[in-house]
Amino acid sequence: MKHFRSLSEMHSENGLPEPEHPMLSLLEITPGLVLNFREFTCDFYMIGLKNIKAGHWLYGRTRFDHEKGSMVFWKPRQVIEINNLELEEGGYILLFHEDFLLGSALQREIGRYAFFDYEADEALHLAPKEEKIIMRLFESIDTEYDNNQDEFSRNIILVNIDSLLKYAERFYKRQFINRRELSGKTVSAFQRLLDDFIRQDKLMKEGLPSVSALAAELNMSPRYLSNALKLETGKTAQELIHIALISVAKNRLRESDDHVSEIAYSLGFENMSYFSRLFRKEVGQTPKDFKKTLLN
């Protein structure tokens, strides 16, 4: 699998002009632009505003849907494939090397933006007014990108990238709210899946259910699933898993004479101290104290 370490190499591979900056590239979508890349990884972040006419774009093994006005994101070292991708005019693709962020506040903050871990079909769909805001920020970056670089250029571009990410976070929250009916169905599907896992006694065989495994069952990325659940329930996927397990533990402590460690092991906890800390966090008592309270 090809791994691109430089933007120049990536541009050359697809017959694109040499980027204006060694660590940053901005492609304005023009008529006839068609992108083709076999499965690859790279050292770059990407923020794109895309209007796809034909072809497909895979990210995390998932195909992008083709609605207009979508923002898409990728982060370094993810598997990507682009086949005969033709885009309508009016969009941008911004690529920047992770080292472009070195020493900046954004380098410390970029990891908190969950949408870099979303799958392709979880792209951000912009309302017309939102698209205008994003376009203005891309145009501001474009102005700096095309000008002669000076001591202010990098900071101005970083400020605009930071704004792009902050607006994307805001618009994603709007998207979750607008799709509340869908997120409600997600909560129900997640809860059914978790209940089935516990009822079928998979805990002893497979251990604690992971967010990644449950998200895969629902055809979602873990972070998108957690964000959807948090909006609807106020809890992340991991927190809901913990609550469900502690609820089962409380029932078994009430109804069984088994030792606390046996109950913990039966629920998939190999680390007793971890189980005790989690139980205390959710219940306000250690499992042993909870058991004593019941006996008294």
Secondary structure, 3 states (H helix, E strand, C coil): CEEECCHHHHHHHCCCCCCCECCEEEEECCCCCEEEEEEEEECEEEEEEECEEEEEEEECCEECCCCCCEEEEECCCCCEEEEEEEECCCCEEEEEEHHHHCCCHHHHHHHHCHHHHCCHHHCEECCHHHHHHHHHHHHHHHHHHHCCCCCCHHHHHHHHHHHHHHHHHHHHHHHHHHCHHHHHHHHHHHHHHHHHHHHCCHHHHHCCCCHHHHHHHCCCCHHHHHHHHHHHHCCCHHHHHHHHHHHHHHHHHHHCCCCHHHHHHHCCCCCHHHHHHHHHHHHCCCHHHHHHHHHC
